[in-house]
């Protein structure tokens, strides 16, 4: 990460796509928690798909503090994400803005889940999904 890079600039770009890649224990999950701390007031809903709470206990605590901890899942949920996309489309048609953040960390994805995540990465920004 470049020292001059400012995560606050992401706020101006919501909705955005961001991928953190690297080897084991290089700070990816910590970086996600840090970004959420800085940007938590920018999102109305956060949905987390994390292998288990032990994979990122800080993120689980953040959901309990700022959002709804019921949206912390240990595996990808295809029906939930279909419903979320439909809700976002309906809200947009009515002129309502709801900024949603979907976090994926240490989750094994099926081919259907991979397709859905790719779809969200390409199209989600049109419906307020980061």
Secondary structure by P-SEA (a helix, b strand, c coil): ccccccaaaaaaaccbbbbbbbcccccaaaaaaaaaaaccccccbbbbbcccccccaaaaaaaacccccccccccccaaaaaaaaaaaaaaaaacbbbbbbbbbccccccaaaaaaaaaaaacccccccc
